[in-house]
Amino acid sequence: MTSVAVAQRTSGIVFHELTGDAWSSAGEAKGLWPAAAPRHGGWTACVIDESSRLEHHGPFGTLEVPGSKTEPPALLGPRLGHYAAWARSGDTLCYVVPDGRALSLRTWRSGESGFRTHLSAAPLFPAWVPGTDWLLCHHGATLSAFETVTGEQRILSASATGFRTPAVSDDASCIAWAEVANGQVCVMTSGLRTDPRQLATLSSALTLSFRPGTAELTAAVATSPESGVFASVVSVPSEGEPQRIVKGPLVAYWWAPDGERLVVLHPSYTGDGRFQPRLYDAGGRFLAAMEPLIPAQDTATVIGFFDQYAVSHPNWSADSRWFGICGRVVTEGPHPSFSGGSPDSAFAWDTRAAGAPQILGHGTMLAFER
């Protein structure tokens, strides 16, 4: 069954389940930033009150994730106490928690009472290696790999710059990152136990991801090194020059889990902060689009770090049918900044039918179960 968790403006989460072609409410929980434990293992959420902590709502009740509590609350950003990402096995949770002047990268294995701290630095951009207990983390100019059971550590690169989150292929055979040299951004790849090689050079900073189910590396190339706007999404082949898939400007893209389509978020040129989600096939052919919307506050954070949140808080349902996003559609009448506007809504878009999205209710961000 397809399910999605929608975070509310006032600290709370509403769960929705799909029956046939209709969504219905399926319970509530405290917290923000819900992240699903794979294989129906429950949901983990950030709870902020007198303290900030992670709570996991699992099949056997609710528990506080060890090592996640800060009191008084210490935050990573507005409404954001932690970043949490489950390994695909559903056995281990990686999370980032504020720790004095830096951030602490920790892991907790489900069912255990303790946790392991792997690193203290800032900023941190972690990513799991599928099918293993290895956790990657880009911190400063270093790309490290941590074996979360034995504690073994490796440095994959000491010159890792020009990107945020490392990309890992679904079969775990290939890891991709970037290094800056001579004014160019060099795309690098390796395995956990193989030497790195340069795949391509691009003109500016980038984000990286593998097309799901394939070894095809894709990148969004920024318009300038400090910009959050990207000029294009390109495919980076193992041989030859990068090939453009989608032309920008764009601010984010998300591959469907089957790798056959992607949603790209484009500015709408209206000057009022609206962006339009557009659906393309894997070759870049336009298929459909949603109405432009103004992203909700937490969704704006997701967009700003879309490569990071894509590995932890999926905008796509596991069957590659539904795409979700939160925000508000501007209709006739005064702009929301003058009138207070309508509350942000959670939209679920059936990309197969490609009609109008369904409104799940109010929401500031969402994540599908994996």
N, C-alpha and C positions, 0 to 999 in steps of 0.2 A: 504494500500500500504506500502511495506517495504521501509524504507529510512535510510540512513546512512550519517553522517557528517564526513568529513575528514579534519583534520587540516594540513595546509601546513607549510613548513619550514619558509617561509616568511609570517609573521602574516596574515593569511587569512584562510577561511574555504570554502570548496566546498561540496555542498550537492548532493547526488546521490539517484536516485529512481529506483526501480526494476519494469520493465515491462516484464511480461512473465518470461523468463530466462536471460534477458539482463539488464545490468545496464546502466543508462544514467545520465549525469549531469543535475542538477535541480536548479541551482542558486549558489550564493556566498554570503559571509558575512565577515566582519572584525572579527579578534580575533583568539584565540586559545582555546583549551580545551572545545569543545562544549559538552553541557549536555542537553538532551532532556527533556522538560516538558511533562509528560504523557498526553494521550488523545489528541494528536495533538496540544499541547499548545505552540509549537514553540521551539526555542533553546536558551540557555544561554551560552555566551562565555566570556572569559577573554580577555580584550583589554589592551594592554600595549603600550603607546606612551609617552607623557609628564606626564601622570598619569597612574595608573593601576586601572581598574574598571571592573565590570561585566555589560554586555549589554544583554538584553533579546530581541530576535527577535521573536515577536509574531504575531498573526493574524492581530493585529491592528497597527503594526509598531514596531519601535525599541525604547526602553527606557533604561535608566541607572538604575540598581538595587540600591535602597537607601541603604546607609551605606557601599557600596563596594569600594568607591574611596579612593585611597592613592596618594598623590602628594607631592614630587616626588614619582615615583613608588616604592613600597615596595613589595618584592617578597618572596614567600615560598620556592622557589628553582629555578633552571634554567628555564626560559621561563614560570614560574608558578606564577601568581599573586594571585590566589585564588583556593580554592577547593569548588565546588558547587554540591549539590545533591538535586533533587526534591523529595518531598513526592509522593507516588504512586497515590494520589488523583489528583496531578497536581495543587493543590491550594497553596502550600507553598514551598519556596526554603530555604534550609539550606546552609550557606556558611561560610567558614573560611577565615578571612582576617588578614594580619599582623597588629598588634596594638602596636607599640612601641617595648618593649622587649618581648612581648608575642603574642599569637594569639587569635583572638576574634571569638567566635562562635555566629553567628547571623541567624535570620530567617526573611523572608519577605513574606507576603501574597500577592499573585497576585492581582493587582488592588488597593492596599493601597499605601499611600505616605510615610509611616514610616516603621521602622524595629525594631526588638527586639534583644537586646544583652543578651545572656544567660550565657556566661562564658568567662573568659580571662585566658588562661593557655597555656602550650606547652609541648609536642605535643598534638594534638586533633585528635580523631578518632570517627567521628559521624556515626550514622545509624538510619534510620527511623523505627518506629514500624508500619507495614502496617495497613491501615484502621483506623488509629488514628491520633491525633495531637501530639503524644508523640515522642520525639527525644532523642535517647540515645547518650552518649558521654563518651568514655574512655579517661581520662586525668590523667596523673601521675599514682597513684595506686588506683584511684577512678573511678567507673562506675556510672554515674549519668543519671537520666531520667528527661526530661524537658517537661512539657505540654506547647506547644508553643502558645496557645491562652490565657490561664489563668495565666501562669507564675509559676504554681506549680512545685516544684522540689523534687525529691526523690533520695536517694543514695541507689543503689542496692548492691554495694560492696565497701568497703574501703581497700580491699586487692587485687585489680584487676591487676595482672601482668602475664607475660609469654605469652601475645597475643597482638594483635593490635586492630582490629575492632570487636565489639560485633556482634554476629549472631542472627537473629530473624527469626522464622518460618513464612511462608506465611500467616498463619491464626492468627499471632500475639500472640499465646498462650504460646510460649516458647522463652526465651532469653538465650543465652549461652555466657559464658566468661570463663576466667581461673584465678586461683590463685595459687601461688607457696608456697608450704609448705614441709619442710623436704627434700628438694632437688628434689621434684616431682612437676609436673604441674598438678593441679587438675582441671578437667573440671566441671564447675558449671552451673546449669540451674535454672531458675525461671520464673514466669510471672511478670507482672507489680505489681500485688497485692498478690503474693504468696511468701512464704519463699523459700530461695535457698536450693538446695540439690546438693551433689556431685554425678556426673554421672560416672566419671572414672578418673584414673591417667595415665599420659603419661610421657615419659622420658625427654622431652625437650620442648622448646618454640614451639608455634603452631599458625596456623591461623584456623579460624572457619567459617563454612557456613552450612546452612541447604540445603539438597537436595530439589530443588524447588517442591512445591506441596505436600510435605511430612513433617513428624516430625523427619526424619532421619538426625542426626547431622553428619557432616563430618569434618575432620581436616587434615591439612598437618603438619606433625611432623618434626621439624628441625633436621638437623644432629648434631647441637650443639646450645647452647643458643644464640650465637651472629651470627649465620650463616644465609645467605639468601637462602641456599640450603636445600631442604627437602628430608627426607629419604623415605617418603611414604605418600599416601593419605589413611586415614582410616575412616571407619564408626564407630561411637560411639553409640552403642545401649543403650536403657534405662536400660537394664539388661544385664549382661555378659561383656565379654572382647571386646575391640575394634578389628575390623576385617579389614585387609588390602584390599583396593580396587585396588590401583595402586602402584607398586614399583618404587622408585626413582633411582637415583637422579632426582629431578625436581625443578623448580623454581616458578611455578605458575600452577593453574588449574582454569577452569571456567565451571560451570554446565550450560547446556542448560536450557532454561526456562521451558521446559516440564519435566525436571528431569530425562530423559531417557538416556542421554549421557553426557559426559564431555570431554573437550579438556585439555590435560596436556602438559605443556611445559618442554621438557627435554633438557639438554645439549647434544651437538652432538659429543663430544669427539674429535673434530678436532683441538682444541686449538686456534681457530681464532675467538671465540666469537659467534659462531653460536648455535642456539637452534632450536629444531624441535617440532612443534605442532603435537600431536598425539591424535587421537579420540578413545575413549573407550565407551563401554556401561556402564550402571549403576553398573554392577557387576564386572567391571574391565577387560572385554574381549576386546582385541585390535581390532579395526575396520579399521582404515586407518590413513594416515599421510600426512602432507605437506612436501615439500622440506625444509631442514634446512635453516634458515635465520639469519642475524644479525639484531637485533631489532633497530628501529629508536630511536632517542634520547628521545622523549616524550613517546614512547612505553616502553622504558626501565624504565621510572618512573612508568608507569602503572604496569609493571611486578614486580618492587620492592615493590609495595604496592597493589598487585592485589586484596587482600581481601577488601580493601577500595574502589578501583575504580570499582569493580564488582557491587557495589550497586548504582553507579552513572553514569558510562560511560560503558554501556554494550558492550562486544565484540560479543555477540550473537544477532541475529535478534529475534524479539518477537515470531516468529513462529518456532523457534528452527531449522531452515534450514541452515542459513548462519552464518559462523564464520569469524570475521575480525581481521586482525593484520597488522601492518606496519613495514617495514624493507627492507632489500635487500638480494637477493639470490646471493651467490658467484658462479660465473661461471669460465670457463677456463680463464687463464691470470693472471696478477699480482693481488695480494691482494689489496683491496680498500685502505688500509692504505698507499700503495706505489703509487697508480695511481690516487687517488682522488675518484675513484669508480663511480658507477652509483648512481643517487639520490634514496632515500628511496621511496618505492612504498607502496600503500595501496592494500592489497589483500583481496578479498571476496571469501571464500571457501564454495562451496555448499556441505555440509556434507552428504546430502542424495545421491547425485551422487558420491561423494568422488573422483572426478577427479582433474584435475589441477585447482588451484584457478584463478579467474578472477582478472585482474589488473585494479583497478579503476582510477589510475593515481598516481601522486606523493603524498606522505603523511607522516606525522610523528606520528600521532595517529588517532584513529577513535572511534566513538561511534554510536551505532544503536538507532533509535527511539524506545520508549517503548509504 
